[in-house]
Every structure is written in C-alpha cells, then in structure tokens.
C-alpha cells in the first residue's frame, strides 16, 4: 500500500518514545479502507470497527 510508514530501529532509548516510533506499526496494520478514508468521520468509524 502507498500509505505504509517506515519503521526504523534506533539504539538510543530516547528515540523509542517519539510519536512516530510508537505509531508506525499500528498504522501499518490498519486495513486499506481505513487508511484511505475520504474524511475524518469515516476514518473514525472504520477505526472503531477495526479496534
């Protein structure tokens, strides 16, 4: 999918707490229809169903 985020591993512990490090694996697990939602409301609805 064109909306996958790259998850990198870092040796520094401080980097592990960055938002981008915490969410990439979760984002990449989302179904395509959730990621490509045309609006925030649709995204939230798809997300609720997924979770």
N, C-alpha and C positions, 0 to 999 in steps of 0.2 A: 504494500500500500504506500502511496506517496506521502502519507502523514505520519509515518513512523519516526520516532525520536531516537537519536543515537545515545546509547547508554555507555558511558565510559567509566572505567575504574581508575581511581586515584589512590595513591599511597598516603596522602595527607588526610588525617581524620577530620579536619575542619571542612573539607570539601564534601564529605558524606552528608553533612547537614544542609547543603544547598537545596533549594526547592527543586531545581532541575534534576538533581540526582535522585531525589525521593520519588518523583512522579513519572519518570520515563518508562519504567517497567509497567506501571499501572496503565498509563496512556496506551502503550503498545498492545495491551491485552484487550482494549475496547474493540467491539465489533465495528466494522467499516461504516454501517449506517449511523452509528452513534457519533463517530468522528466527523462524518460528512453532513451532519445535521444542518439544515438551512437556517436555523435560528437558535437562539439560546434556550427558548422554551422547549423546542423539540429535542435539543441536546439533553436538557434536564430530564425530560420524560424518558428518553432512551437510556440514560444513565440510571435512573431509578429502576427500570426494568432489569438492566444488566446486574445491578448490585443486589 
